[in-house]
Amino acid sequence: MFLLIVFFAFFAMDKLLLFTFALVPISIQLTEFFPSLEYDLSLPTEPILLGILLLFIFKQIRDRDLDKRIVKHPISYIIYFYLAWMVITTITSTLPLVSLKYFVSKLWFIIPFFFLMVVLFKKVNNIYLSFWLYIIPFIGVIAYTLINHAPHYFSQHSANFVMSPFYKDHTSYGAILAMYIPILLGIVSDKTFSFKHRIISFVVFALFILATIFSYTRAAWLSLIAAAMFFIILKLKVPFKYILIVAIALGSVFLIYQSKIMMVLESNNQDSSTNFKEHVQSISNVATDASNLERINRWNCAFRMFKEKPILGWGPGTYQFNYAPFQFSYEKTIISTNAGDMGNAHSEYFGPLSESGILGMLSILLIVIVVYYIGIKNYYTLKDKKLKNLTLATICGLTTYFAHGFLNNFLDTDKASAPFWSFIAIIVAIDIYHNKQAE
């Protein structure tokens, strides 16, 4: 296997990249084999991605042959800013080695899954190939999860661990399920595909819906609602000014009546449950639900850390090692810890705010804004219905993660980084290579 990977690395990088992409859903953490290790890697994907990164750097130093349209694309410029600021905050980090490893891991996700994937997506067929290369092994993980779940009668409690060792918990598993549901729905609704292809896609779509339900991931459910709302807004061509007016109105109502709203929320004592109705009701429980309260605890810690270091932050990847002293005793829950072993800020936006300051969060928000701008522009200017449908499905898939990012963060893992950056690569590839009308 090692010799085969080396061969493909030098003579067929595209095949190695796609092969690695297919390995992501079934990759396993090194600590599953050696629990006492203080560091972790996804095997076999991350070592391969590191090799691809090094080869890419050497090749660009020698040939500088990456398409200039990719290099100079607006989304690429935002990613440069995101990475450059991460370098600066790594230098000033409270834990430089932790931040350095975090930065390098970001590189081995972004270079292969974004920059190289854009090149690969010159061919539209490669876009659909990338979808199925992730979905097919993921179906195996879903089957494994449901089989493990069945002896526990599909209970909410067992949903937290039945996908191990492939996914750490139900939240990351649910997030990826949600990302691919719009993609599958897009394929099902695309009449340019054969009837057989669409029927198979519908069966897989139904499996993903079932798996999402039994994942008991409330954030994934909410993210699909957000994607559905975005779909309706895009289809109805609602002007941005009306969306802004509604957002300002809702924000104003919350500020005016926040005390009454909080009183209503705090009166909800419904905890997470195997009963789906009760589980949905627990989404707004900020009185007794440990999961919700722990998120609020982590977010408050992130804001307190930001207030102490608002410009440079504490360093990329260091939140989990620094937040313990910022916890207030009355905000702690039964799952709170001071050991730095229970994850991060549970937000793709508040995590960078504490780790890299205000510009860290701004860089993430700029990626979101520019991706939406380019994606929506492509959707409205494309004449090819297949590409139009593909663009819509991809933006809706990204919307699930952008929404999910308020409640969790998984971009430090290969599981989420592969679809996330490759979906953005699809938006860029369509803009550069396939949207002749926009030109």
MOZICOR-V311378 format. One record per residue. N is the residue number from 0. RES is the residue in one letter. SS is DSSP state (H for helix, E for strand, L for the rest). NEAR is the number of other ideal C-beta (glycine too) atoms within 8 Angstrom. D_FIRST is the distance of its C-alpha to the first C-alpha in Angstrom with 2 decimals. Layout:
# MOZICOR-V311378
N_RES_SS_NEAR_D_FIRST ; N_RES_SS_NEAR_D_FIRST
This chain:
# MOZICOR-V311378
0_M_L_5_0.00 ; 1_F_H_5_3.81 ; 2_L_H_6_5.52 ; 3_L_H_7_5.04 ; 4_I_H_11_6.20 ; 5_V_H_8_8.69 ; 6_F_H_9_9.84 ; 7_F_H_12_10.63 ; 8_A_H_11_12.19 ; 9_F_H_7_14.60 ; 10_F_H_5_15.30 ; 11_A_L_7_14.88 ; 12_M_H_11_15.29 ; 13_D_H_7_16.89 ; 14_K_H_8_14.00 ; 15_L_H_13_11.70 ; 16_L_H_13_14.74 ; 17_L_H_13_15.31 ; 18_F_H_9_11.81 ; 19_T_H_13_12.32 ; 20_F_H_13_15.82 ; 21_A_H_11_14.91 ; 22_L_H_12_12.96 ; 23_V_H_14_16.15 ; 24_P_H_13_18.33 ; 25_I_H_9_16.09 ; 26_S_L_14_15.10 ; 27_I_E_10_16.79 ; 28_Q_E_11_18.80 ; 29_L_H_12_18.14 ; 30_T_H_8_21.77 ; 31_E_H_7_21.12 ; 32_F_L_5_19.66 ; 33_F_L_6_22.00 ; 34_P_L_5_25.15 ; 35_S_L_4_27.15 ; 36_L_L_8_25.12 ; 37_E_L_3_27.24 ; 38_Y_L_6_24.48 ; 39_D_L_7_21.77 ; 40_L_L_8_18.52 ; 41_S_E_13_16.69 ; 42_L_E_10_13.18 ; 43_P_L_8_10.60 ; 44_T_H_12_12.76 ; 45_E_H_13_15.15 ; 46_P_H_9_13.11 ; 47_I_H_12_11.46 ; 48_L_H_13_15.08 ; 49_L_H_10_16.46 ; 50_G_H_10_14.46 ; 51_I_H_17_15.73 ; 52_L_H_12_19.14 ; 53_L_H_8_19.38 ; 54_L_H_11_18.50 ; 55_F_H_12_21.05 ; 56_I_H_8_23.65 ; 57_F_H_8_23.36 ; 58_K_H_9_23.57 ; 59_Q_H_10_26.59 ; 60_I_H_6_28.29 ; 61_R_H_6_28.00 ; 62_D_L_5_28.60 ; 63_R_L_6_29.87 ; 64_D_L_5_29.02 ; 65_L_L_9_28.45 ; 66_D_L_8_31.03 ; 67_K_H_6_34.25 ; 68_R_H_7_35.05 ; 69_I_H_13_32.08 ; 70_V_H_8_33.00 ; 71_K_L_7_36.62 ; 72_H_L_11_36.27 ; 73_P_H_7_38.30 ; 74_I_H_13_35.39 ; 75_S_H_12_33.46 ; 76_Y_H_9_36.58 ; 77_I_H_12_36.73 ; 78_I_H_11_33.10 ; 79_Y_H_8_34.06 ; 80_F_H_10_36.99 ; 81_Y_H_12_34.92 ; 82_L_H_12_32.49 ; 83_A_H_8_35.37 ; 84_W_H_12_37.39 ; 85_M_H_14_34.45 ; 86_V_H_9_34.29 ; 87_I_H_9_38.03 ; 88_T_H_17_37.94 ; 89_T_H_14_35.04 ; 90_I_H_7_37.35 ; 91_T_L_7_40.18 ; 92_S_L_13_38.13 ; 93_T_L_6_39.49 ; 94_L_L_11_36.01 ; 95_P_H_9_34.51 ; 96_L_H_6_31.20 ; 97_V_H_12_30.57 ; 98_S_H_15_31.51 ; 99_L_H_9_29.39 ; 100_K_H_10_26.20 ; 101_Y_H_13_27.38 ; 102_F_H_14_28.03 ; 103_V_H_9_24.68 ; 104_S_H_10_22.93 ; 105_K_H_11_25.30 ; 106_L_H_10_24.25 ; 107_W_H_13_20.52 ; 108_F_H_14_21.62 ; 109_I_H_13_24.42 ; 110_I_H_12_23.05 ; 111_P_H_15_20.00 ; 112_F_H_14_21.64 ; 113_F_H_14_25.09 ; 114_F_H_13_25.49 ; 115_L_H_13_22.45 ; 116_M_H_16_22.91 ; 117_V_H_13_26.55 ; 118_V_H_10_25.59 ; 119_L_H_13_23.28 ; 120_F_L_15_26.21 ; 121_K_L_7_28.47 ; 122_K_L_7_27.68 ; 123_V_H_10_29.08 ; 124_N_H_6_26.78 ; 125_N_H_11_23.79 ; 126_I_H_12_25.70 ; 127_Y_H_9_25.93 ; 128_L_H_9_22.30 ; 129_S_H_14_21.38 ; 130_F_H_11_23.79 ; 131_W_H_8_22.31 ; 132_L_H_11_18.66 ; 133_Y_H_15_19.96 ; 134_I_H_12_22.59 ; 135_I_H_9_20.76 ; 136_P_H_13_18.34 ; 137_F_H_11_21.39 ; 138_I_H_10_23.43 ; 139_G_H_10_21.28 ; 140_V_H_14_22.10 ; 141_I_H_12_25.73 ; 142_A_H_8_25.94 ; 143_Y_H_10_24.57 ; 144_T_H_12_27.14 ; 145_L_H_11_30.02 ; 146_I_H_7_29.42 ; 147_N_H_11_29.53 ; 148_H_H_12_32.50 ; 149_A_H_8_34.56 ; 150_P_L_5_35.64 ; 151_H_L_10_37.03 ; 152_Y_L_6_38.99 ; 153_F_L_9_37.16 ; 154_S_L_8_39.09 ; 155_Q_L_9_38.94 ; 156_H_L_7_38.23 ; 157_S_H_11_35.15 ; 158_A_H_13_33.76 ; 159_N_H_7_32.98 ; 160_F_L_7_30.16 ; 161_V_L_10_29.01 ; 162_M_L_13_26.05 ; 163_S_L_8_24.61 ; 164_P_L_5_21.88 ; 165_F_L_10_20.55 ; 166_Y_L_11_23.65 ; 167_K_L_6_25.95 ; 168_D_L_10_29.10 ; 169_H_H_12_30.88 ; 170_T_H_11_31.87 ; 171_S_H_14_28.46 ; 172_Y_H_14_27.55 ; 173_G_H_14_30.92 ; 174_A_H_18_30.62 ; 175_I_H_14_27.51 ; 176_L_H_15_29.17 ; 177_A_H_16_32.22 ; 178_M_H_15_30.42 ; 179_Y_H_15_29.09 ; 180_I_H_15_32.36 ; 181_P_H_15_34.21 ; 182_I_H_13_31.35 ; 183_L_H_14_31.49 ; 184_L_H_10_35.28 ; 185_G_H_14_35.24 ; 186_I_H_14_33.27 ; 187_V_H_10_35.65 ; 188_S_H_7_38.67 ; 189_D_L_11_37.51 ; 190_K_L_5_39.45 ; 191_T_L_5_37.58 ; 192_F_L_8_34.79 ; 193_S_L_5_35.45 ; 194_F_H_5_37.16 ; 195_K_H_6_34.23 ; 196_H_H_9_31.81 ; 197_R_H_13_34.34 ; 198_I_H_8_34.93 ; 199_I_H_8_31.24 ; 200_S_H_12_31.16 ; 201_F_H_10_34.34 ; 202_V_H_8_32.95 ; 203_V_H_11_29.93 ; 204_F_H_12_32.48 ; 205_A_H_8_34.61 ; 206_L_H_10_31.69 ; 207_F_H_13_31.01 ; 208_I_H_9_34.76 ; 209_L_H_9_34.90 ; 210_A_H_12_31.96 ; 211_T_H_15_33.69 ; 212_I_H_7_36.93 ; 213_F_H_10_35.48 ; 214_S_H_13_33.55 ; 215_Y_L_11_37.07 ; 216_T_L_14_35.98 ; 217_R_H_11_39.33 ; 218_A_H_12_37.95 ; 219_A_H_16_35.74 ; 220_W_H_10_38.87 ; 221_L_H_12_40.88 ; 222_S_H_15_38.27 ; 223_L_H_12_38.44 ; 224_I_H_8_42.22 ; 225_A_H_12_41.92 ; 226_A_H_15_39.75 ; 227_A_H_8_42.36 ; 228_M_H_8_45.16 ; 229_F_H_11_43.45 ; 230_F_H_11_43.01 ; 231_I_H_8_46.74 ; 232_I_H_9_47.81 ; 233_L_H_11_45.83 ; 234_K_H_6_47.13 ; 235_L_H_6_50.69 ; 236_K_L_5_50.40 ; 237_V_L_7_52.02 ; 238_P_L_6_53.10 ; 239_F_H_6_51.50 ; 240_K_H_6_54.96 ; 241_Y_H_8_55.51 ; 242_I_H_10_52.19 ; 243_L_H_8_53.21 ; 244_I_H_8_56.68 ; 245_V_H_8_55.32 ; 246_A_H_8_52.89 ; 247_I_H_8_55.80 ; 248_A_H_8_58.07 ; 249_L_H_8_55.65 ; 250_G_H_8_55.07 ; 251_S_H_8_58.84 ; 252_V_H_8_59.46 ; 253_F_H_9_56.96 ; 254_L_H_7_58.61 ; 255_I_H_6_62.10 ; 256_Y_L_8_61.39 ; 257_Q_H_8_58.53 ; 258_S_H_6_60.62 ; 259_K_H_7_61.40 ; 260_I_H_9_57.81 ; 261_M_H_9_56.54 ; 262_M_H_8_59.23 ; 263_V_H_8_58.07 ; 264_L_H_11_54.40 ; 265_E_H_8_55.38 ; 266_S_L_7_57.40 ; 267_N_L_12_54.23 ; 268_N_L_7_53.21 ; 269_Q_L_9_50.72 ; 270_D_L_10_47.47 ; 271_S_L_9_44.08 ; 272_S_L_9_44.41 ; 273_T_L_10_42.87 ; 274_N_L_6_45.80 ; 275_F_H_7_44.57 ; 276_K_H_6_48.02 ; 277_E_H_10_48.31 ; 278_H_H_13_44.77 ; 279_V_H_9_45.73 ; 280_Q_H_10_48.97 ; 281_S_H_15_47.13 ; 282_I_H_8_45.59 ; 283_S_H_7_48.87 ; 284_N_L_14_49.54 ; 285_V_L_11_49.89 ; 286_A_L_9_52.21 ; 287_T_L_7_50.26 ; 288_D_L_12_46.68 ; 289_A_H_10_44.54 ; 290_S_H_8_41.58 ; 291_N_H_11_43.94 ; 292_L_H_12_45.91 ; 293_E_H_12_42.89 ; 294_R_H_10_41.78 ; 295_I_H_10_45.31 ; 296_N_H_13_45.18 ; 297_R_H_14_41.96 ; 298_W_H_12_43.41 ; 299_N_H_11_46.68 ; 300_C_H_13_44.87 ; 301_A_H_16_43.03 ; 302_F_H_11_46.43 ; 303_R_H_9_48.02 ; 304_M_H_15_45.24 ; 305_F_H_13_45.72 ; 306_K_H_6_49.47 ; 307_E_H_6_48.98 ; 308_K_L_9_46.55 ; 309_P_L_8_47.10 ; 310_I_L_7_45.94 ; 311_L_L_8_42.88 ; 312_G_L_17_41.92 ; 313_W_L_11_40.27 ; 314_G_L_16_36.93 ; 315_P_L_16_33.78 ; 316_G_L_12_31.99 ; 317_T_L_14_34.91 ; 318_Y_H_14_36.85 ; 319_Q_H_10_35.70 ; 320_F_H_8_36.74 ; 321_N_H_13_40.09 ; 322_Y_L_15_41.55 ; 323_A_H_9_42.90 ; 324_P_H_5_46.25 ; 325_F_H_9_46.87 ; 326_Q_L_12_47.05 ; 327_F_L_6_50.59 ; 328_S_H_5_51.44 ; 329_Y_H_4_52.97 ; 330_E_H_10_49.79 ; 331_K_L_8_47.44 ; 332_T_L_9_46.19 ; 333_I_L_4_45.05 ; 334_I_L_8_41.42 ; 335_S_L_10_42.25 ; 336_T_L_8_40.87 ; 337_N_L_6_41.48 ; 338_A_L_6_38.25 ; 339_G_L_9_36.09 ; 340_D_L_5_33.50 ; 341_M_L_8_34.29 ; 342_G_L_4_32.89 ; 343_N_L_9_34.49 ; 344_A_L_13_37.42 ; 345_H_L_13_36.44 ; 346_S_L_14_37.11 ; 347_E_L_10_35.27 ; 348_Y_L_11_38.71 ; 349_F_H_13_40.40 ; 350_G_H_14_37.39 ; 351_P_H_14_37.37 ; 352_L_H_15_41.19 ; 353_S_H_16_41.17 ; 354_E_H_14_38.25 ; 355_S_H_15_39.09 ; 356_G_H_13_42.67 ; 357_I_H_9_44.34 ; 358_L_H_9_42.37 ; 359_G_H_16_39.08 ; 360_M_H_13_40.19 ; 361_L_H_8_41.76 ; 362_S_H_14_38.51 ; 363_I_H_12_36.88 ; 364_L_H_9_40.02 ; 365_L_H_11_40.07 ; 366_I_H_13_36.54 ; 367_V_H_9_37.78 ; 368_I_H_8_41.05 ; 369_V_H_11_39.68 ; 370_V_H_13_36.93 ; 371_Y_H_9_39.75 ; 372_Y_H_8_42.02 ; 373_I_H_13_39.60 ; 374_G_H_13_38.37 ; 375_I_H_10_41.94 ; 376_K_H_10_43.15 ; 377_N_H_15_40.50 ; 378_Y_H_12_41.43 ; 379_Y_H_6_45.11 ; 380_T_H_9_44.80 ; 381_L_L_14_42.22 ; 382_K_L_6_43.91 ; 383_D_L_7_40.90 ; 384_K_H_7_40.92 ; 385_K_H_9_37.20 ; 386_L_H_13_36.35 ; 387_K_H_11_39.16 ; 388_N_H_11_37.79 ; 389_L_H_14_34.25 ; 390_T_H_15_35.75 ; 391_L_H_12_37.80 ; 392_A_H_13_34.97 ; 393_T_H_15_32.79 ; 394_I_H_16_35.73 ; 395_C_H_13_36.52 ; 396_G_H_16_32.94 ; 397_L_H_15_33.23 ; 398_T_H_13_36.69 ; 399_T_H_18_35.38 ; 400_Y_H_15_33.30 ; 401_F_H_9_36.14 ; 402_A_H_11_38.44 ; 403_H_H_14_36.02 ; 404_G_L_11_35.73 ; 405_F_L_7_39.31 ; 406_L_L_9_38.40 ; 407_N_L_12_34.82 ; 408_N_L_11_32.22 ; 409_F_L_11_28.44 ; 410_L_L_9_27.46 ; 411_D_L_9_26.07 ; 412_T_L_10_23.19 ; 413_D_H_12_20.25 ; 414_K_H_13_21.62 ; 415_A_H_13_24.83 ; 416_S_H_14_23.99 ; 417_A_H_13_21.60 ; 418_P_H_13_24.38 ; 419_F_H_13_27.19 ; 420_W_H_13_26.28 ; 421_S_H_13_24.95 ; 422_F_H_12_28.27 ; 423_I_H_13_30.16 ; 424_A_H_15_28.16 ; 425_I_H_14_29.43 ; 426_I_H_17_32.98 ; 427_V_H_15_32.69 ; 428_A_H_14_31.11 ; 429_I_H_15_33.91 ; 430_D_H_12_36.46 ; 431_I_H_12_35.33 ; 432_Y_H_7_34.26 ; 433_H_H_11_35.86 ; 434_N_L_13_39.12 ; 435_K_L_5_41.52 ; 436_Q_L_7_44.50 ; 437_A_L_9_43.82 ; 438_E_L_4_43.86
